[in-house]
Amino acid sequence: MRVDTSIRMGRLDLQTPLLTGSGTFGYGDEFRSLVDYSRFGGVVTKSISLEPRPGNPPPRICETSAGGIINSIGLANLGVDGFIAGKAGVLPVDETKLFVSVVGDSVEEFVAVVERLEGVAGISGYELNVSCPNVRRGGLDLGGDRDAVAAVVSEVRSVTGRFMSVKLTPHYAVIGPVAEAAVRAGADAFTLTNTLSGMVVDAESRKPLLGNVTGGYSGPPLKPVALAKVWQAAQVVDVPIWASGGIINGIDGIEFMLAGASGLQLGSVLFADYDAPVRILEEMIEYCVRHGVDRLSDLIGRLEV
Ligand SMILES: Cc1cc2nc3c(=O)[nH]c(=O)nc-3n(C[C@H](O)[C@H](O)[C@H](O)COP(=O)(O)O)c2cc1C
């Protein structure tokens, strides 16, 4: 039995729903000698800001006793001009769909970054990161405000016709109002979700384990939170949803699709298995064969509640 793994997302066709999540796979070119990008649905780059950012003081990443990992990278990145100069020519745009994650401290900064990226050929779209817990401004404070999110989306929409997903924080108790406001402002999709704000403490030294004290919590413990956000958003908006949160195997991916996701972003799992998009797709195909499902897309939103 042949399973059709292609996914339609608005005006984009992805050959599989599995993408690499922002900040967990570099800028997209670094793994060229290790993986076959043509077997990935897409790659989302590290978040790019207007100016280069050095990020937070180390240590910046560690495991937690509760499972999962916590990071406070702090959006270290080349800045948009450095990205264009150093990476535009080597991105895997011929092999897969490339999405650039964009971050800013203000509406104007988001717009300025996207305006510059409009000149780079081959980019399939943007992911607006309005939800990073590791930065003082432009992260959770911006992403927590429905009107601020809508303002970023509508201003960026005015400078690009490219596909645009908005990556939201898991910290909303109710995600519907912000999702509806973002769609009205021109969002094509959502990424649900970014990391949860968290911290880890070493009782022996009486010190926090991260240089920034707090960080973003990710991996399997985030999955139930992200599942709920995907499901809640799917009840109120009719745009594609990219799931992000604790996906480590094919059954995780199937669960998110049943809850309403059409794309699946892999993050923490890539630190242990950089070829996870290929492995997880095979595991999802195996589920489909077992259940007589011809097309992966037939599973989207088919949760029986
Ligand atoms: C080390 C690390 C760096 C990250 N950097 C970014 C980033 O720059 N921009 C962003 O939107 N998300 C970033 N994230 C969040 C991931 O893209 C993803 O949304 C999150 O880790 C949840 O997925 P997971 O549980 O599969 O890891 C980062 C996550 C990790 C672990």
The ligand as a Tripos MOL2 file, in Angstrom:
@<TRIPOS>MOLECULE
LIG
   31    33     1     0     0
SMALL
NO_CHARGES

@<TRIPOS>ATOM
      1 C1         18.0930   25.2010   21.6560 C.3       1 LIG1
      2 C2         16.7980   25.7430   21.1470 C.ar      1 LIG1
      3 C3         16.7860   26.9390   20.4340 C.ar      1 LIG1
      4 C4         15.5780   27.4650   19.9580 C.ar      1 LIG1
      5 N1         15.5890   28.6260   19.2350 N.ar      1 LIG1
      6 C5         14.4290   29.1100   18.7230 C.ar      1 LIG1
      7 C6         14.4170   30.2690   17.8970 C.ar      1 LIG1
      8 O1         15.4390   30.8920   17.6040 O.2       1 LIG1
      9 N2         13.2170   30.6960   17.4350 N.ar      1 LIG1
     10 C7         12.0370   30.0540   17.6980 C.ar      1 LIG1
     11 O2         10.9830   30.4800   17.2280 O.2       1 LIG1
     12 N3         12.0290   28.9170   18.4430 N.ar      1 LIG1
     13 C8         13.1830   28.4460   18.9590 C.ar      1 LIG1
     14 N4         13.1630   27.2990   19.7050 N.ar      1 LIG1
     15 C9         11.8900   26.5910   19.9340 C.3       1 LIG1
     16 C10        11.7090   25.4020   18.9820 C.3       1 LIG1
     17 O3         11.6560   25.8130   17.6310 O.3       1 LIG1
     18 C11        10.4030   24.6340   19.3130 C.3       1 LIG1
     19 O4          9.2910   25.4920   19.0930 O.3       1 LIG1
     20 C12        10.3660   24.1640   20.7550 C.3       1 LIG1
     21 O5         11.6180   23.6460   21.1400 O.3       1 LIG1
     22 C13         9.2810   23.0930   20.9980 C.3       1 LIG1
     23 O6          9.4980   21.9540   20.2280 O.3       1 LIG1
     24 P1         10.2380   20.6340   20.7980 P.3       1 LIG1
     25 O7          9.5340   20.2830   22.0780 O.co2     1 LIG1
     26 O8         10.0800   19.6310   19.7250 O.co2     1 LIG1
     27 O9         11.6570   21.0210   21.0310 O.co2     1 LIG1
     28 C14        14.3620   26.7660   20.2000 C.ar      1 LIG1
     29 C15        14.3830   25.5490   20.9170 C.ar      1 LIG1
     30 C16        15.5750   25.0360   21.3800 C.ar      1 LIG1
     31 C17        15.5670   23.7290   22.1300 C.3       1 LIG1
@<TRIPOS>BOND
     1     1     2 1
     2     2     3 ar
     3     2    30 ar
     4     3     4 ar
     5     4     5 ar
     6     4    28 ar
     7     5     6 ar
     8     6     7 ar
     9     6    13 1
    10     7     8 2
    11     7     9 ar
    12     9    10 ar
    13    10    11 2
    14    10    12 ar
    15    12    13 ar
    16    13    14 ar
    17    14    15 1
    18    14    28 ar
    19    15    16 1
    20    16    17 1
    21    16    18 1
    22    18    19 1
    23    18    20 1
    24    20    21 1
    25    20    22 1
    26    22    23 1
    27    23    24 1
    28    24    25 2
    29    24    26 1
    30    24    27 1
    31    28    29 ar
    32    29    30 ar
    33    30    31 1
@<TRIPOS>SUBSTRUCTURE
     1 LIG1         1 GROUP 0 **** ****
